[in-house]
Amino acid sequence: MKNSNQLLVYVGTFYDCKNLINVPEIPSTITNMGHAFRECTSLSEVPEIPDSVTNMEATFYGCTSLMGSVKINAKNCAYMTYNSFGTVFGGITNQLTVQVPANSVTYDTIYALYKDSSNITIETF
């Protein structure tokens, strides 16, 4: 849904969709992806995250089939902090590469959350 006063949000849109394997391109108007794909246990790949996104709280939490790489274009996505619901990629068990913009709020946040994770590699572009 969209009107002239707000941008689209994906908050909880696909939460717990166990049979979701992949998703189409994420619209460039999306700003909030909080819990969007949480517990989508069959989700194995996702498209690039647009630079409009500023909230990724628990977006991929519990997506145990997610693997490969995720490119996050957002430069100012600061709302990814650890909370009672976990982190953006909490519960990921496969090897995953997370690509984020160098010298960005997003990079600083992702690095702080995942620097000690053995299955998540952080790359910059």
C-alpha positions in Angstrom: 0.0 0.0 0.0 1.2 3.5 -0.7 -0.3 6.9 -0.4 1.2 10.4 -0.9 2.2 10.7 2.8 4.2 7.5 3.3 6.5 5.1 1.7 5.9 1.4 1.5 6.9 -0.9 4.3 7.5 -4.6 4.5 7.1 -5.0 8.2 6.3 -8.6 8.9 5.0 -9.1 5.3 6.3 -12.7 4.9 6.8 -13.5 8.5 6.7 -17.3 9.1 6.0 -18.2 5.4 7.7 -21.6 5.7 7.4 -22.4 1.9 8.8 -19.1 0.6 12.0 -19.9 -1.3 12.9 -16.6 -2.9 11.4 -13.2 -3.3 11.1 -10.7 -6.2 13.0 -7.5 -6.4 12.4 -5.3 -3.4 10.8 -1.9 -4.4 13.1 1.1 -4.0 10.4 2.8 -1.9 10.8 0.4 1.0 12.2 1.9 4.1 11.2 -0.5 6.9 11.9 -4.3 6.5 11.6 -5.2 10.2 10.7 -8.9 10.5 9.8 -9.0 6.8 11.2 -12.5 6.2 11.5 -13.7 9.8 11.2 -17.5 10.2 11.0 -18.1 6.5 12.9 -21.3 6.9 12.9 -22.3 3.2 14.1 -18.9 2.0 17.5 -19.6 0.3 18.2 -16.3 -1.5 17.1 -12.7 -1.6 17.5 -9.8 -4.0 19.6 -6.7 -3.2 18.3 -4.6 -0.4 17.6 -1.1 -1.8 19.4 2.0 -0.5 16.1 3.4 0.8 16.0 0.9 3.7 16.7 2.3 7.2 15.2 -0.5 9.4 16.2 -4.2 9.1 15.3 -5.3 12.6 15.3 -9.2 12.6 14.6 -9.1 8.8 16.1 -12.6 8.2 16.0 -14.0 11.7 15.5 -17.7 11.6 15.9 -18.1 7.8 17.9 -21.2 8.3 18.1 -22.1 4.5 19.5 -18.6 3.5 23.0 -19.0 1.9 25.3 -17.4 -0.6 25.3 -13.6 -0.4 23.1 -10.7 0.5 23.9 -7.3 -0.8 22.6 -4.4 1.3 22.8 -1.1 -0.6 21.5 0.9 2.3 24.1 3.3 3.6 22.1 4.6 6.6 20.5 1.4 8.0 21.3 1.9 11.6 18.3 0.2 13.1 19.7 -3.4 13.2 20.7 -3.5 16.9 20.5 -6.6 19.0 17.2 -6.8 20.9 14.9 -9.4 22.3 14.1 -10.6 18.8 17.7 -11.0 17.8 19.7 -9.6 15.0 19.1 -9.2 11.3 20.6 -12.6 10.5 20.0 -14.3 13.8 19.8 -18.1 13.7 21.6 -18.3 10.3 23.4 -21.7 10.2 24.8 -21.7 6.6 27.8 -19.8 5.3 26.6 -16.3 4.3 28.4 -13.3 2.8 26.9 -9.9 3.6 27.9 -7.1 1.3 27.6 -3.6 2.6 28.7 -0.1 1.6 32.2 0.8 2.9 32.4 3.7 5.3 28.7 3.6 6.1 26.4 3.4 9.1 25.3 0.0 7.7 28.8 -1.3 7.6 29.6 -0.2 11.1 26.4 -1.8 12.4 26.8 -5.1 10.6 30.4 -5.3 11.6 29.7 -4.7 15.3 27.0 -7.4 15.2 28.7 -10.1 13.2 32.5 -9.7 13.5 32.7 -12.8 15.7 30.3 -15.0 13.7 32.0 -18.0 12.1 29.4 -18.4 9.4 28.9 -14.8 8.3 31.5 -13.0 6.2 31.3 -9.2 5.8 32.5 -7.6 2.5 32.4 -4.0 1.5 31.8 -2.4 -1.9 
